[in-house]
Amino acid sequence: MSSPVIDTRWNLPASGMPDSWFNILPRMPEPLKPPLHPATREPVGPADLEPIFPMALIEQEMSSQPWIDIPGKVVDVLTLWRPTPLVRARRLEEALQTPARIYYKDESVSPPGSHKPNTAVAQAYFNQKEGTTRLATETGAGQWGSALSFACSLLGLECKVYMVRASFHQKPYRRVMIETWGGQVEPSPVDDPDHPGSLGTAISDAVRDAGSRPDTHYSLGSVLNHVLLHQTVIGLEAKKQLDLAGERLPDVVISSCGGGSNLGGLSLPFVEDPEVRLMAVEPSSCPTLTEGRFDYDFGDTAGLTPLLAMYTLGHDFVPPSIHAGGLRYHGDSPIISELVRSGRMGAVAYPQGKVFEAAVQWARSQGTIPAPETSHAVRAVIDEALAAREEGTERVILFNYSGHGLLDLSAYDDYLTGKLD
Ligand SMILES: *Cc1c(COP(=O)(O)O)cnc(C)c1O
């Protein structure tokens, strides 16, 4: 006798993809503090941003519309892999002997392997629509650079990626992905070949590039309001899929946090459900939300970007070279920062040894190999599930499986051979 088959995966048809993005700005507990001009320290207006961003994105950055339509051409590209599955991690639940039910949104199924193309496609589209033919951006380990290069190739734009020099040399495979999709890669900082680089220096290089060429705009993969807006398709789909799975609302929603985009994408649609706990997970070596100060700071090292009101470790902070490159950023999204400051969202930090321990436990029960960034969320999920076991209470945990780790195997090698710092 075979045992009954139990559902562990809820898919939506392509027509189940949301047709609008969810805008948190008019629903924030308190309005955000405006970005300030780097020279005058006055609030920036649309005219200040026009040299580097298209008007549509500037409007989204400041919009008070509760919903914003997703253009058909963006939906056309996103449905190459969206809606993404909602999956229940039953084998992990069994391994942990927890009464908690663990669900995840699988954003690793996109062509570049993470949630990042959700905004890359939208940004490439709005730039192309307003006549820009080339985008410049930064990348750390290469996830964002590969997502933007992918989006540019499908929408017919050129793409220039300034890559943190240390990663350029140590992590060639995402550079090759960027080049396969037609993008051009240059190590950053461009003016100091002995400097290992950081996300801050690469942002400075990309902003300078975009400011100096009329055909080029700048594109940022996280932090800004319009980026989190584009990522809300994740949480909107998850709500429908939880319903299909027979759940009401999750008790807790968990995501890793670098600049806040996969976290915002999954959790913003739950902000107005007060019974849902929201949780950010960051590395203890770059503890922006848990140990940073809430203040105006620059987004880059050179001080070229507007000042944002956010949790920050200081724009000259150079994080140690931990393996979760996507979480090595000195600042954080102003939306996420305000949610944490107001107490609507909680934050925890973990050292990378504990994170890889969780990643390996995941791989040995669920089978897939998560990105080191994603593994921060997995760590917090396991601890949440163990707490449910201790208390003997059911709870529904939802988390963002933001990307796969198949291009991060050298990090796993370091962990498995005891070479992790
Ligand atoms: C970039 C990245 C992150 C962190 O960036 P956020 O903007 O905070 O989401 C997390 N997970 C993966 C897989 C990434 O590529």
The ligand as an ORCA input file, in Angstrom:
! r2SCAN-3c Opt
* xyz 0 1
  C      21.242     40.235     -3.875
  C      20.682     39.111     -3.141
  C      20.161     39.252     -1.827
  C      20.238     40.529     -1.055
  O      19.720     41.665     -1.664
  P      18.346     42.298     -1.204
  O      18.213     43.514     -2.024
  O      18.461     42.600      0.266
  O      17.322     41.289     -1.474
  C      19.587     38.157     -1.231
  N      19.538     36.954     -1.862
  C      20.025     36.780     -3.106
  C      19.957     35.428     -3.737
  C      20.601     37.849     -3.782
  O      21.084     37.668     -5.017
*
